[in-house]
Amino acid sequence: MFIALSDHNCQFYFQNTSVLENHHWRSCIALLQQSGVFNHFDKKTWEQVEWQLRSLILATDITRQQEFLSRFKKYLDDPNFDFKNNFEQRHFMLQIALKCADICNPCRDW
């Protein structure tokens, strides 16, 4: 939100949608590619890793907080919720964990 309100040029790259988060995931991917740490992955595996990182990082956008909280409550109320055996639910739980870490960061005592 700050980047969009401050007229930073990054806002134009990401169409004013999750600007900071888009910048973070693209920077993450660029660093991973430059480091070569995943060079041994085949194309399909790399695309899956990239998708998961993008999805996880974009989930930290605070403007989507209510969406995630509603979905989280729905999962918790579902007796068939099984994140251990369901990829989609497991990925969602990773998003929630990252959101919790992201939200609590400003609360740290500096």
Buried (B, 14 or more C-beta within 10 A) or exposed (E): EEBBEEEBEBBEEBEEEBBBBBBBBBEBBEEBEEEEEEEEEEEEEBEEBBEEBBBBBBBBBBEBEEEBEEBBEEBEEEEEBEBEEBEEBEBBBBBBEBBEEBEEEEEEEE
